[in-house]
Amino acid sequence: MRYSHASSPQHRPSRPPRRRGFTMIELMIVLMILSLLVAMVVGIGNYVAEEQYRKQTRGYQVIILGAIQRYTQITGGAPSAGESG
């Protein structure tokens, strides 16, 4: 009876045990994608806040202009600058 040396565990090439988990490259790519998403959300949030501030300012301008026009109609002239000048 002949035994094959190739099938015996002593002659098999040893492989390092396979490790489970993510590589450093994969983790870095995920972190870069997440940071890009966060930057986009923050940028959009800032844009929305600034646009809301502009709309609010335009609303105040309309109110002030209406008040000046009513004052002009009632008094016949524009309001004075006041005592300071």
ZIQUI-V355815 format. One record per pair of residues at least 12 apart in sequence whose C-alpha atoms are under 10 Angstrom apart, sorted by sequence separation. I is the first residue (numbers start at 1). J is the second residue. If there is no record, write none. Layout:
BEGIN
{{I J} {I J}}
END
This chain:
BEGIN
none
END
